[in-house]
Amino acid sequence: MSLLPSFLKNRHFVGLFLLLTIVSLSMAPFLQAQEASPFVINEFLANNGANLADEDKEFSDWIEILNTSTSPANLNGYFLTDDAAQLDKWAFPSIDVAGGGYLVVFASGKNRTNNPARLHTSFSLKADGEYLALVQPDGKTLVSVFDPVFPEQFRDISYGLDDTGTNYLYFTKPTPGATNGAGLLSFVEDVKFSVDHGFFDAPFDLALTSGTSNAVIRYTTNGILPTVSSGLVYSNSLRITRTTVLRVAAFLTGYKPAPVVTTSYLFLDDVIRQAQDGKAPAGWPTSWGANTVDYGMDPDVVKNPTYSGTIKEDLKTLPSFSLVLPTSALFDSTSGIYANPGQDGRAWERPCSLELINPDGKKGFQINAGIRIRGGFSRSTDNPKHAFRFFFRSDYGTSKLRYPLFGNEGTDTLDAFDLRTFQNYS
């Protein structure tokens, strides 16, 4: 058991830790010297961002106690603690819990016991894991215990007992004061890419890995998100020979999938020659609104001896954004936001990936976001191109973009930002 804290640095070992914890919990009633308690820690949330607010309108950690018996029982004299050396750290007042009923206690550090309906412990919980126990009134007998520590916890995801009352799981939909729903054993570790996004002029081999054993890695190259049943299954390294956009996730039964990561590999030989002879790339429309569109760079510039020798390096003098989403999300005649630029509002926001790629090797970013068309008169279908607005929400994974996008003089924490167009230079 003394080795377990080091294991927590790697989610790959969470399954082992959970197994040992479950054994300890299931044996606890048989080790007690007095009559077994009807109470148990049924669920807790140690990283509360927006799940349940206390009376101060603060999102404190919380612990849910369940009375497993069919008769009312009183918690008077029971203790909660986060310290194995101080089992009587915080005492419950006299409060009855109905048979099969629940009591939610905020683990806020506010130490409030005057109002039985709004109890607060004298300690809070550490999301990276710590000791937690429910102790009988003798101050010694453990009822529920996570020893030496409960596993790493995640924002607005609770941890608690399954329907059998023997196994602890993660719950993506916390249920304070109610029966726990379907849970997950743990989380699939993020997929790692052996080569970061950027500009390339020669083919290379790309390896994808996840620290979770037996996880299945799936990927797409068409902008559509991979799912547990769709996308190509990764088995060996991928040979990247041309401009390629990969959307990748990893899956394992009983585990929460790793979040989708999008990475763009840009070959400028492809960029300067895309849409040759004015033909739209496969799958892209030739027009929207009243406009006939041309995706290619002007061959009179690309092939001109004045520019042809340096044009690829010229394109790398500025950072680039790579916007990735299904083509239909932009250009579908009825639901695409680019094909219907006059529409606005949340109903016309589409999920996407946004990458900043710096040609000098400076670290950029990749973030999942929401995208809409922005502007006023520029939304007119008379214009062939439109500006974008990006929104960063927890719905997409991360609630804010944290990057000094506007240099040292601007903020490095963004809820949204715009990409403008110059309409007179279409």
Backbone torsions as a table, in degrees:
resi	resn	phi	psi	omega
1	MET	NA	-26.0	-176.5
2	SER	-68.1	-17.5	-179.7
3	LEU	-85.3	-12.1	-169.8
4	LEU	-62.8	-39.1	-178.6
5	PRO	-55.6	-36.8	179.4
6	SER	-67.9	-29.4	178.9
7	PHE	-64.3	-29.5	-173.7
8	LEU	-67.9	-11.0	177.1
9	LYS	-73.3	-10.2	-178.2
10	ASN	-135.1	117.3	-177.5
11	ARG	-60.6	-17.4	-179.8
12	HIS	-58.0	-25.8	-175.5
13	PHE	-97.6	2.6	-177.4
14	VAL	-59.7	-39.9	-178.6
15	GLY	-58.4	-40.7	178.4
16	LEU	-64.3	-44.8	-178.9
17	PHE	-63.4	-42.4	179.5
18	LEU	-61.5	-40.1	-178.9
19	LEU	-61.2	-45.1	-179.8
20	LEU	-66.0	-38.2	179.4
21	THR	-64.7	-43.6	-178.6
22	ILE	-61.8	-41.8	178.4
23	VAL	-60.7	-43.6	-179.4
24	SER	-61.9	-43.1	-178.1
25	LEU	-68.3	-43.6	-176.4
26	SER	-67.8	-25.4	179.8
27	MET	-86.5	-20.0	-172.3
28	ALA	-52.3	-46.7	-179.0
29	PRO	-58.6	-30.7	-178.4
30	PHE	-78.8	-14.0	-178.9
31	LEU	-96.4	-7.4	-176.5
32	GLN	-75.5	141.4	-178.2
33	ALA	-83.0	-19.8	-179.4
34	GLN	-114.6	-178.1	-177.1
35	GLU	-57.3	136.6	-178.7
36	ALA	-59.0	143.0	-178.9
37	SER	-82.3	147.3	175.0
38	PRO	-80.1	-9.1	-173.4
39	PHE	-94.6	153.7	178.0
40	VAL	-154.0	147.7	169.3
41	ILE	-73.3	110.1	-173.3
42	ASN	-92.7	-27.7	-176.9
43	GLU	-167.1	148.4	172.1
44	PHE	-149.9	158.7	178.3
45	LEU	-129.3	113.3	-175.6
46	ALA	-103.6	4.5	178.4
47	ASN	-144.9	71.4	-172.5
48	ASN	-88.4	108.9	178.6
49	GLY	-100.9	-35.6	-177.3
50	ALA	-159.7	27.5	-174.1
51	ASN	-89.3	-59.4	-175.9
52	LEU	-140.2	121.0	-179.8
53	ALA	-91.8	146.0	175.4
54	ASP	-86.0	-171.9	-175.8
55	GLU	-68.4	-16.0	176.4
56	ASP	-91.5	7.3	-178.0
57	LYS	63.5	29.9	176.3
58	GLU	-109.4	145.7	-177.7
59	PHE	-92.2	79.5	-179.9
60	SER	-80.5	158.3	170.6
61	ASP	-60.6	158.0	176.8
62	TRP	-145.6	156.4	178.7
63	ILE	-129.1	130.9	-179.7
64	GLU	-106.1	126.6	177.1
65	ILE	-103.3	134.4	178.6
66	LEU	-114.0	133.4	170.1
67	ASN	-88.8	106.5	-174.6
68	THR	-78.5	-9.1	-179.9
69	SER	-86.0	172.7	178.9
70	THR	-92.8	-2.7	-178.8
71	SER	-114.6	155.0	176.4
72	PRO	-61.3	149.2	177.9
73	ALA	-143.6	151.7	-175.7
74	ASN	-107.9	138.1	-178.8
75	LEU	-92.4	6.5	-176.3
76	ASN	-54.9	124.7	176.9
77	GLY	88.8	-11.6	174.9
78	TYR	-68.2	159.5	-178.2
79	PHE	-126.9	149.6	164.4
80	LEU	-116.5	142.4	-179.7
81	THR	-149.8	153.0	172.0
82	ASP	-117.5	20.5	-175.9
83	ASP	-137.3	113.1	-179.1
84	ALA	-63.3	-20.8	179.5
85	ALA	-89.7	-5.3	178.9
86	GLN	-139.1	79.1	-174.4
87	LEU	-70.5	-19.8	179.8
88	ASP	-102.0	36.9	-171.8
89	LYS	-64.2	-45.8	-178.7
90	TRP	-136.6	124.9	-174.7
91	ALA	-101.9	139.2	173.4
92	PHE	-73.2	144.4	168.3
93	PRO	-78.7	-179.4	177.1
94	SER	-71.8	115.9	179.6
95	ILE	-152.5	128.5	179.3
96	ASP	-85.6	140.6	174.0
97	VAL	-120.6	124.0	-178.1
98	ALA	-60.1	155.3	175.8
99	GLY	-57.6	127.3	-176.2
100	GLY	73.8	9.0	-175.8
101	GLY	-94.4	172.7	-174.6
102	TYR	-125.4	151.4	171.3
103	LEU	-133.7	126.5	179.2
104	VAL	-102.7	127.2	178.3
105	VAL	-116.9	129.8	176.9
106	PHE	-80.2	126.4	175.3
107	ALA	-94.1	76.5	-169.5
108	SER	-108.4	-17.8	-171.9
109	GLY	85.6	0.6	-177.2
110	LYS	-81.1	-17.9	174.1
111	ASN	54.0	68.3	179.4
112	ARG	-120.9	127.4	179.9
113	THR	-131.5	0.4	-176.6
114	ASN	-70.1	-34.5	-178.9
115	ASN	-109.1	106.7	-177.0
116	PRO	-58.5	-21.6	-179.6
117	ALA	-83.5	-11.0	-178.0
118	ARG	-138.3	68.9	-178.2
119	LEU	-84.8	142.2	177.6
120	HIS	-134.8	128.7	176.7
121	THR	-74.5	169.1	178.4
122	SER	-86.2	3.3	-179.4
123	PHE	-136.7	159.7	173.1
124	SER	-113.2	175.5	-175.6
125	LEU	-106.7	146.1	178.8
126	LYS	-96.6	123.3	-175.4
127	ALA	-64.8	-24.3	-179.6
128	ASP	-84.2	2.8	173.9
129	GLY	109.3	136.7	174.9
130	GLU	-161.9	172.3	177.4
131	TYR	-66.3	140.5	176.4
132	LEU	-150.2	132.7	-178.4
133	ALA	-149.8	149.0	167.4
134	LEU	-105.7	127.5	-170.8
135	VAL	-122.7	140.9	179.4
136	GLN	-68.9	165.3	-176.1
137	PRO	-59.1	-16.3	177.0
138	ASP	-73.7	-6.4	178.2
139	GLY	73.1	11.3	-177.2
140	LYS	-132.0	-38.1	-172.1
141	THR	-81.9	122.9	-178.0
142	LEU	-83.1	131.9	177.2
143	VAL	-96.0	-55.4	172.7
144	SER	-128.9	138.1	-178.7
145	VAL	-148.6	138.9	170.6
146	PHE	-111.6	103.4	-170.3
147	ASP	-131.4	123.4	7.7
148	PRO	-81.5	-26.2	179.4
149	VAL	-150.1	154.1	169.4
150	PHE	-76.7	156.9	-176.4
151	PRO	-70.1	167.8	179.9
152	GLU	-51.6	138.0	-179.7
153	GLN	-112.9	158.5	-172.4
154	PHE	-129.1	154.5	-172.9
155	ARG	-53.7	122.7	175.0
156	ASP	59.5	24.7	173.5
157	ILE	-119.6	122.0	-176.5
158	SER	-91.4	174.4	-177.5
159	TYR	-137.3	130.7	-176.7
160	GLY	-171.3	-173.3	-176.7
161	LEU	-79.3	147.0	173.9
162	ASP	-79.8	-176.1	-176.0
163	ASP	-63.9	-23.3	-179.8
164	THR	-82.7	-13.9	-179.4
165	GLY	75.2	16.9	-177.3
166	THR	-121.6	-24.7	-175.9
167	ASN	-116.8	137.5	177.2
168	TYR	-95.6	136.4	-176.9
169	LEU	-134.8	165.6	170.3
170	TYR	-89.9	144.6	179.1
171	PHE	-125.7	117.5	179.8
172	THR	-73.7	-15.8	174.5
173	LYS	-121.7	90.2	179.9
174	PRO	-59.5	147.8	-177.1
175	THR	-133.1	66.4	179.0
176	PRO	-62.6	125.3	179.7
177	GLY	82.9	13.0	-178.7
178	ALA	-148.6	170.3	-179.3
179	THR	-63.3	139.0	177.7
180	ASN	-70.8	144.9	179.4
181	GLY	-93.1	-151.2	178.9
182	ALA	-71.6	138.2	-176.6
183	GLY	-122.1	179.7	-178.0
184	LEU	-126.7	144.4	178.4
185	LEU	-66.1	-41.6	-179.3
186	SER	-172.9	-155.5	-175.6
187	PHE	-125.5	138.4	173.4
188	VAL	-72.8	133.4	-179.9
189	GLU	-68.1	150.8	-179.5
190	ASP	-56.6	147.4	175.9
191	VAL	-76.8	135.0	178.0
192	LYS	-106.4	140.6	179.1
193	PHE	-106.0	133.1	-179.6
194	SER	-73.2	-19.6	178.5
195	VAL	-129.7	129.1	-179.5
196	ASP	-76.9	164.7	178.2
197	HIS	-63.4	162.6	179.0
198	GLY	157.3	-166.3	178.9
199	PHE	-100.2	139.3	-175.6
200	PHE	-137.5	151.2	176.4
201	ASP	-128.3	6.3	177.8
202	ALA	-146.0	147.0	179.2
203	PRO	-60.8	155.8	177.7
204	PHE	-153.4	164.6	177.6
205	ASP	-100.6	133.1	-177.5
206	LEU	-114.2	129.7	175.9
207	ALA	-108.8	137.5	176.2
208	LEU	-115.0	133.0	-178.2
209	THR	-140.3	152.7	171.4
210	SER	-131.9	140.6	179.6
211	GLY	-73.6	-5.0	-179.9
212	THR	-90.8	117.8	-179.2
213	SER	-60.6	140.0	175.8
214	ASN	70.0	5.5	176.5
215	ALA	-69.0	141.1	178.2
216	VAL	-95.9	122.4	178.3
217	ILE	-94.8	126.0	176.6
218	ARG	-119.9	148.9	-178.5
219	TYR	-144.2	157.9	173.9
220	THR	-131.3	161.4	176.8
221	THR	-124.8	9.4	-176.2
222	ASN	-112.8	13.7	178.0
223	GLY	87.5	-11.9	-179.5
224	ILE	-84.2	142.0	-178.6
225	LEU	-69.3	136.7	172.5
226	PRO	-72.8	152.0	176.4
227	THR	-129.4	180.0	-179.7
228	VAL	-62.5	-22.1	-177.7
229	SER	-121.6	5.3	-179.4
230	SER	-135.9	156.3	-175.2
231	GLY	100.1	162.5	179.9
232	LEU	-78.6	140.3	178.8
233	VAL	-85.5	125.4	179.2
234	TYR	-80.3	133.8	177.1
235	SER	-129.7	-44.6	179.1
236	ASN	-126.1	-180.0	-179.3
237	SER	-62.1	150.7	179.3
238	LEU	-100.1	135.0	177.0
239	ARG	-90.4	114.9	-179.1
240	ILE	-100.3	114.0	-174.3
241	THR	-117.3	-10.8	-177.5
242	ARG	-152.0	177.8	179.6
243	THR	-54.2	122.9	-174.0
244	THR	-141.0	134.9	174.1
245	VAL	-115.9	119.2	-179.5
246	LEU	-107.8	132.8	170.3
247	ARG	-115.8	120.6	-166.1
248	VAL	-131.3	140.1	172.7
249	ALA	-147.1	165.2	179.6
250	ALA	-126.8	144.5	-172.6
251	PHE	-134.1	147.5	174.7
252	LEU	-154.4	130.6	-178.2
253	THR	-55.0	131.4	179.2
254	GLY	86.1	-2.9	-179.0
255	TYR	-117.9	152.0	172.3
256	LYS	-72.9	128.5	-177.6
257	PRO	-61.0	152.8	172.0
258	ALA	-66.2	144.4	179.1
259	PRO	-62.9	148.8	178.5
260	VAL	-67.4	130.7	175.6
261	VAL	-115.3	136.2	-178.8
262	THR	-114.3	133.7	-179.0
263	THR	-137.3	131.9	-177.5
264	SER	-109.9	129.8	175.9
265	TYR	-115.1	113.1	-171.0
266	LEU	-107.5	121.6	175.0
267	PHE	-104.8	113.4	-172.7
268	LEU	-69.0	-21.3	172.3
269	ASP	-60.2	-36.2	176.0
270	ASP	-70.9	-41.7	-174.7
271	VAL	-62.7	-46.3	-175.2
272	ILE	-73.9	-12.2	-178.7
273	ARG	-117.5	10.8	-178.9
274	GLN	-68.5	152.3	178.4
275	ALA	53.6	53.4	179.2
276	GLN	-62.1	145.2	177.9
277	ASP	59.7	26.2	176.1
278	GLY	75.4	6.5	-179.3
279	LYS	-82.6	136.5	179.0
280	ALA	-69.4	143.0	175.0
281	PRO	-59.3	156.6	-178.7
282	ALA	-56.2	130.0	178.6
283	GLY	88.1	-4.0	-179.3
284	TRP	-105.1	142.2	-177.2
285	PRO	-73.5	153.6	177.2
286	THR	-88.1	-11.3	178.9
287	SER	-160.5	158.8	166.6
288	TRP	-148.0	145.0	-172.6
289	GLY	60.5	-134.6	-179.8
290	ALA	-97.5	12.4	-172.0
291	ASN	-104.9	136.3	166.6
292	THR	-94.3	129.2	-170.1
293	VAL	-112.5	155.0	-179.1
294	ASP	-133.2	117.3	-176.2
295	TYR	-89.0	-11.1	-172.8
296	GLY	-86.5	157.3	170.5
297	MET	-76.6	149.2	-176.0
298	ASP	-62.4	115.9	-179.2
299	PRO	-61.3	-25.3	177.9
300	ASP	-66.3	-22.4	176.1
301	VAL	-90.8	-47.9	-175.4
302	VAL	-60.1	-39.4	-175.7
303	LYS	-93.6	-4.7	-179.1
304	ASN	-70.4	127.0	-178.1
305	PRO	-56.2	-24.5	-179.4
306	THR	-66.6	-31.6	-174.6
307	TYR	-115.4	-23.5	-169.2
308	SER	-60.7	-30.3	-178.0
309	GLY	-75.1	-20.2	-175.1
310	THR	-123.4	-1.3	-168.4
311	ILE	-61.5	-35.5	-179.9
312	LYS	-67.5	-41.3	176.5
313	GLU	-68.7	-33.0	178.0
314	ASP	-62.2	-39.8	-179.2
315	LEU	-66.7	-19.5	-178.9
316	LYS	-96.0	10.2	178.3
317	THR	-79.2	-13.2	178.2
318	LEU	-123.8	148.1	172.9
319	PRO	-61.3	155.0	-179.0
320	SER	-125.1	146.0	170.7
321	PHE	-99.9	136.8	171.7
322	SER	-112.8	115.0	179.7
323	LEU	-102.5	124.5	-174.8
324	VAL	-127.7	125.4	173.5
325	LEU	-165.6	164.6	179.0
326	PRO	-59.0	141.9	-179.7
327	THR	-56.0	-36.5	-178.5
328	SER	-63.7	-29.6	180.0
329	ALA	-63.9	-24.7	176.5
330	LEU	-94.9	-44.6	-163.7
331	PHE	-115.9	0.1	175.7
332	ASP	-58.7	135.7	-172.2
333	SER	-62.7	-26.9	-178.2
334	THR	-106.6	-28.5	-174.9
335	SER	-121.0	-8.2	-178.9
336	GLY	-72.9	134.7	-175.8
337	ILE	-74.4	-28.0	178.5
338	TYR	-76.9	-34.2	179.5
339	ALA	-77.3	-15.0	179.2
340	ASN	-130.0	63.3	-169.9
341	PRO	-67.1	-19.9	-179.4
342	GLY	-74.4	-14.1	-178.7
343	GLN	-80.2	150.1	-178.7
344	ASP	-148.8	175.6	179.2
345	GLY	98.3	171.1	-174.9
346	ARG	-61.2	-30.5	179.2
347	ALA	-63.5	-19.6	-179.9
348	TRP	-110.4	30.5	172.9
349	GLU	-105.9	134.3	-176.8
350	ARG	-121.4	142.9	176.5
351	PRO	-71.2	144.8	-178.5
352	CYS	-154.5	172.8	169.2
353	SER	-111.3	140.9	177.8
354	LEU	-128.2	126.0	177.4
355	GLU	-120.5	140.9	168.0
356	LEU	-106.2	121.3	-177.9
357	ILE	-115.0	115.8	178.9
358	ASN	-96.2	124.0	-176.7
359	PRO	-69.6	-18.3	-178.6
360	ASP	-86.7	6.1	179.2
361	GLY	88.3	-6.8	176.7
362	LYS	-62.5	141.2	-176.0
363	LYS	-63.0	129.2	174.6
364	GLY	-102.3	-137.5	177.2
365	PHE	-157.4	163.9	166.7
366	GLN	-135.5	130.0	-178.9
367	ILE	-144.8	143.7	173.3
368	ASN	-86.8	135.8	-170.9
369	ALA	-146.9	177.9	170.2
370	GLY	-106.7	146.5	-177.9
371	ILE	-129.9	139.1	173.7
372	ARG	-134.9	165.0	168.3
373	ILE	-78.5	138.9	178.2
374	ARG	-122.1	160.5	176.6
375	GLY	120.5	179.2	179.6
376	GLY	-116.0	-94.5	179.3
377	PHE	-62.4	-28.8	-177.9
378	SER	-66.8	-11.0	176.9
379	ARG	-74.0	-12.8	-176.9
380	SER	-53.7	142.4	177.4
381	THR	-69.9	-7.8	174.5
382	ASP	-70.4	-21.5	178.9
383	ASN	-89.5	135.1	-179.3
384	PRO	-82.9	-11.8	179.3
385	LYS	-137.8	154.8	-173.3
386	HIS	-137.2	155.5	-180.0
387	ALA	-85.1	161.6	-178.3
388	PHE	-119.8	152.2	169.5
389	ARG	-127.3	132.6	-178.6
390	PHE	-109.4	138.0	179.4
391	PHE	-119.9	136.6	179.0
392	PHE	-111.1	114.2	-174.8
393	ARG	-135.3	155.3	176.5
394	SER	-64.1	-21.7	175.9
395	ASP	-55.6	-32.5	-176.0
396	TYR	-98.3	-7.1	177.5
397	GLY	132.6	-52.4	-178.8
398	THR	-125.3	130.0	-171.6
399	SER	-78.7	-15.9	179.5
400	LYS	-144.6	149.4	170.1
401	LEU	-88.2	121.7	179.3
402	ARG	-111.7	95.0	-177.5
403	TYR	-164.1	138.8	179.9
404	PRO	-77.0	68.0	-173.0
405	LEU	-63.8	-30.8	-177.2
406	PHE	-107.3	25.7	176.8
407	GLY	81.6	-174.4	-175.1
408	ASN	-68.2	-21.0	-177.6
409	GLU	-87.1	-11.9	-179.7
410	GLY	-103.7	172.4	178.0
411	THR	-68.8	153.6	175.1
412	ASP	-110.0	13.5	178.6
413	THR	-130.5	114.9	-171.2
414	LEU	-123.9	136.0	171.1
415	ASP	-88.3	-28.0	-178.0
416	ALA	-166.5	162.2	168.7
417	PHE	-158.9	164.0	-176.4
418	ASP	-110.4	147.9	165.5
419	LEU	-110.8	109.2	-176.9
420	ARG	-81.7	161.9	170.3
421	THR	-122.1	161.9	173.3
422	PHE	-109.0	100.7	-168.9
423	GLN	-64.0	-26.5	-176.9
424	ASN	-80.2	-1.6	-179.3
425	TYR	-121.7	43.3	-177.6
426	SER	-74.7	NA	NA
